[in-house]
Amino acid sequence: MEDLGLTPEQIQCLMEAVSTGDINSALACGVSLEVLLQLVEIFTSGGGGNMDAMKDPATGGVAAWDTDRYLNIWVCDLNGENPAVGLLLGFAYPPADLPNWPAGSNGTAATDGVVIDYLSFGNNTPNTTPLQPFADDGRTAVHEVGHYLGLRHIWGDGDCTQDDGIDDTPDADAQTDATAGCDPSQNTCTEATDPQLPDMYENYMDYSSDECQNLFLRQQADLIRSVLIPAQVCCGKIR
């Protein structure tokens, strides 16, 4: 874990998440998606697994359709019977070379797309895990497609000094606790200049309960369009 750049506090937090299997314990440890995926692979397979196995026919998966023309979504069991590091709802790779993402975050043509755990896909699932009732309205797919189209978590995967690269998302110290409900008074970054803005638990790119999420902002939509349109426009029409 130290080799992955985790602090002693993060390691302790994750070890407690391992013992409880609670999703919010794992998500509250301040670990990036990339590191979390590495940890899930290490804990579940001794480091010899493949988080993208569902995308490869050689490992029982299904190959991606042409990623220049299609958004691929794989729905599968990401956690097994005894998840080691919390419960993984889904993951996605962002486009390459976006300035608001760390270098190397993107996948390849074979892995490009979105993966969703079957218990958090849609709003009519046999969900009896600790995910319920926090991820039972289909927002996981919306969140992961947001990543696929270039959006980061609104808290910037860090404290109040970190940013998601979007000016009109308010700063936050961390993700919203899904168990906290839809609390309009929550404001974890009060050192910002006026006007003071509360944490945006309504945003699809937070980790708030699904029932709270209902919006993307204008600049988030602008970034999504900038990702899609340059590669898709031909002859004045979007293909």
C-alpha positions as CSV (number, residue, x, y, z in Angstrom):
1,M,0.0,0.0,0.0
2,E,2.9,2.4,0.8
3,D,4.3,1.7,-2.7
4,L,1.0,3.1,-4.1
5,G,1.6,6.3,-2.3
6,L,-0.9,5.9,0.5
7,T,-0.4,7.6,3.8
8,P,-0.5,5.6,7.1
9,E,-3.9,7.2,7.8
10,Q,-5.3,6.0,4.4
11,I,-3.9,2.5,5.0
12,Q,-5.6,2.3,8.4
13,C,-8.8,3.6,6.9
14,L,-8.8,0.9,4.2
15,M,-7.9,-1.9,6.6
16,E,-11.0,-0.9,8.6
17,A,-13.0,-0.9,5.4
18,V,-11.7,-4.4,4.7
19,S,-13.0,-5.6,8.1
20,T,-16.4,-4.1,7.7
21,G,-17.1,-4.4,4.0
22,D,-18.9,-1.0,4.2
23,I,-18.9,1.0,1.0
24,N,-18.8,4.4,2.7
25,S,-15.8,3.4,4.9
26,A,-13.8,2.6,1.7
27,L,-15.0,5.7,-0.2
28,A,-14.2,8.0,2.7
29,C,-10.5,7.1,2.7
30,G,-9.5,9.7,0.1
31,V,-8.1,7.2,-2.4
32,S,-8.3,7.8,-6.1
33,L,-10.2,5.5,-8.5
34,E,-7.0,4.3,-10.1
35,V,-5.4,3.3,-6.7
36,L,-8.7,1.7,-5.5
37,L,-8.8,-0.4,-8.7
38,Q,-5.3,-1.6,-8.1
39,L,-6.1,-2.4,-4.5
40,V,-9.2,-4.4,-5.4
41,E,-7.1,-6.4,-7.9
42,I,-4.4,-7.0,-5.3
43,F,-6.8,-8.1,-2.5
44,T,-9.0,-10.3,-4.7
45,S,-6.3,-12.1,-6.7
46,G,-2.9,-11.6,-5.1
47,G,-2.1,-9.1,-7.8
48,G,-2.6,-11.5,-10.6
49,G,-6.1,-10.5,-11.6
50,N,-7.4,-8.3,-14.3
51,M,-9.9,-5.6,-13.6
52,D,-10.8,-5.5,-17.3
53,A,-11.4,-9.2,-17.6
54,M,-15.1,-8.6,-18.5
55,K,-13.8,-6.9,-21.8
56,D,-11.8,-9.8,-23.0
57,P,-13.3,-13.0,-24.5
58,A,-10.2,-14.9,-23.4
59,T,-11.2,-14.3,-19.8
60,G,-14.9,-14.9,-20.3
61,G,-15.7,-11.4,-21.2
62,V,-17.1,-9.6,-24.2
63,A,-14.9,-7.5,-26.5
64,A,-15.8,-3.8,-26.9
65,W,-17.6,-2.6,-30.0
66,D,-15.9,0.1,-32.0
67,T,-15.1,2.7,-29.4
68,D,-15.0,5.5,-32.0
69,R,-18.7,4.9,-32.6
70,Y,-20.1,3.3,-29.4
71,L,-20.2,3.8,-25.7
72,N,-19.6,0.3,-24.3
73,I,-21.1,-0.5,-20.9
74,W,-20.4,-3.8,-19.2
75,V,-22.7,-4.9,-16.4
76,C,-21.2,-7.7,-14.2
77,D,-20.4,-8.8,-10.7
78,L,-17.5,-6.6,-9.6
79,N,-17.3,-7.7,-6.0
80,G,-18.0,-11.4,-5.6
81,E,-19.3,-12.9,-2.4
82,N,-16.7,-11.4,0.0
83,P,-15.5,-8.0,-1.3
84,A,-12.2,-7.1,0.3
85,V,-12.0,-3.3,-0.1
86,G,-15.6,-2.0,0.4
87,L,-18.0,-2.5,-2.5
88,L,-17.1,-1.3,-6.0
89,L,-20.1,0.2,-7.8
90,G,-18.4,0.8,-11.1
91,F,-15.5,2.4,-12.9
92,A,-14.7,4.1,-16.2
93,Y,-11.7,5.4,-18.1
94,P,-11.7,9.1,-19.1
95,P,-10.5,10.4,-22.5
96,A,-6.8,10.8,-23.0
97,D,-4.9,14.0,-22.5
98,L,-7.5,16.0,-20.7
99,P,-5.9,18.8,-18.6
100,N,-8.1,18.2,-15.5
101,W,-7.0,14.5,-15.2
102,P,-3.7,13.0,-14.1
103,A,-1.6,11.6,-17.0
104,G,-2.1,7.9,-17.7
105,S,-5.7,7.8,-16.4
106,N,-7.2,6.7,-19.7
107,G,-7.6,3.2,-21.0
108,T,-7.1,1.7,-24.5
109,A,-9.4,1.0,-27.4
110,A,-9.9,-2.4,-25.9
111,T,-10.8,-1.2,-22.4
112,D,-12.5,2.2,-23.2
113,G,-16.0,2.3,-21.7
114,V,-18.0,1.9,-18.5
115,V,-18.3,-1.0,-16.1
116,I,-21.2,-1.2,-13.6
117,D,-21.8,-3.7,-10.8
118,Y,-25.1,-5.5,-11.6
119,L,-26.4,-4.6,-8.1
120,S,-26.1,-0.9,-8.8
121,F,-27.3,-0.8,-12.5
122,G,-30.7,0.6,-12.9
123,N,-33.3,1.1,-10.3
124,N,-34.9,-2.4,-10.3
125,T,-32.2,-4.7,-8.9
126,P,-32.1,-7.5,-6.3
127,N,-30.0,-5.2,-4.1
128,T,-29.7,-6.5,-0.6
129,T,-26.1,-5.3,0.1
130,P,-24.9,-2.3,2.0
131,L,-25.2,-0.4,-1.2
132,Q,-28.9,-0.2,-0.5
133,P,-30.6,2.3,-0.3
134,F,-27.7,4.6,-1.3
135,A,-27.2,3.3,-4.9
136,D,-30.6,2.1,-6.0
137,D,-31.8,4.8,-8.4
138,G,-29.4,4.2,-11.3
139,R,-27.1,7.1,-10.7
140,T,-24.0,5.0,-10.7
141,A,-24.2,4.6,-14.5
142,V,-24.8,8.4,-14.9
143,H,-21.7,9.0,-12.6
144,E,-19.5,6.6,-14.5
145,V,-20.5,7.9,-17.9
146,G,-19.6,11.4,-16.6
147,H,-16.1,10.1,-16.0
148,Y,-16.1,8.5,-19.5
149,L,-16.9,11.9,-20.9
150,G,-14.2,13.7,-19.0
151,L,-15.7,14.8,-15.6
152,R,-13.9,14.2,-12.4
153,H,-15.3,14.0,-8.9
154,I,-16.5,17.5,-7.8
155,W,-14.2,17.4,-4.7
156,G,-11.1,16.9,-7.0
157,D,-10.2,13.6,-5.1
158,G,-8.6,15.7,-2.4
159,D,-9.2,18.4,0.2
160,C,-10.2,22.0,-0.2
161,T,-7.0,22.8,-2.0
162,Q,-7.8,20.3,-4.8
163,D,-10.1,21.0,-7.8
164,D,-11.9,19.1,-10.5
165,G,-10.9,21.6,-13.2
166,I,-14.5,23.0,-13.4
167,D,-14.9,26.5,-12.2
168,D,-18.6,26.4,-11.3
169,T,-18.5,23.4,-9.0
170,P,-18.0,24.5,-5.4
171,D,-14.9,23.3,-3.6
172,A,-15.5,20.4,-1.1
173,D,-13.2,18.8,1.5
174,A,-14.3,15.3,0.5
175,Q,-17.1,13.4,-1.1
176,T,-20.5,13.6,0.5
177,D,-21.3,10.8,2.9
178,A,-24.1,8.8,1.3
179,T,-25.6,8.1,4.7
180,A,-25.9,11.8,5.5
181,G,-28.9,12.4,3.3
182,C,-29.5,15.5,1.2
183,D,-28.3,18.1,3.6
184,P,-28.3,21.6,2.0
185,S,-26.4,23.1,5.0
186,Q,-23.2,21.0,4.4
187,N,-20.3,23.3,3.6
188,T,-16.8,21.7,4.1
189,C,-14.7,24.5,2.5
190,T,-15.5,27.7,4.3
191,E,-12.2,29.5,3.6
192,A,-13.2,30.3,0.0
193,T,-14.1,33.9,-0.9
194,D,-17.7,35.1,-0.7
195,P,-20.2,34.1,-1.7
196,Q,-20.0,31.0,0.5
197,L,-21.3,28.0,-1.5
198,P,-22.5,24.7,0.1
199,D,-21.2,21.4,-1.0
200,M,-23.1,20.3,-4.2
201,Y,-24.5,17.0,-3.1
202,E,-27.0,17.3,-6.0
203,N,-24.2,16.8,-8.6
204,Y,-24.0,13.4,-10.3
205,M,-20.2,13.5,-9.8
206,D,-20.4,13.4,-6.0
207,Y,-20.7,10.2,-3.9
208,S,-24.0,11.3,-2.3
209,S,-27.0,9.0,-2.1
210,D,-28.7,8.4,-5.4
211,E,-31.9,10.2,-4.2
212,C,-29.9,13.4,-3.9
213,Q,-28.3,13.5,-7.3
214,N,-30.1,15.4,-10.1
215,L,-27.8,17.7,-12.1
216,F,-24.7,18.5,-14.1
217,L,-23.6,22.1,-14.3
218,R,-23.2,24.3,-17.4
219,Q,-19.4,24.0,-17.5
220,Q,-19.6,20.3,-16.9
221,A,-21.8,20.1,-20.0
222,D,-19.4,22.3,-21.9
223,L,-16.5,19.9,-21.1
224,I,-18.6,16.9,-22.2
225,R,-19.4,18.6,-25.5
226,S,-15.7,19.5,-26.1
227,V,-14.9,15.8,-25.6
228,L,-17.6,14.5,-27.9
229,I,-17.9,17.1,-30.8
230,P,-14.3,17.3,-32.2
231,A,-14.2,13.6,-32.9
232,Q,-17.8,13.3,-34.0
233,V,-18.6,16.2,-36.3
234,C,-18.6,15.7,-40.0
235,C,-20.1,17.8,-42.7
236,G,-22.1,19.9,-40.3
237,K,-23.9,17.0,-38.6
238,I,-23.2,14.9,-35.6
239,R,-22.9,11.3,-36.6
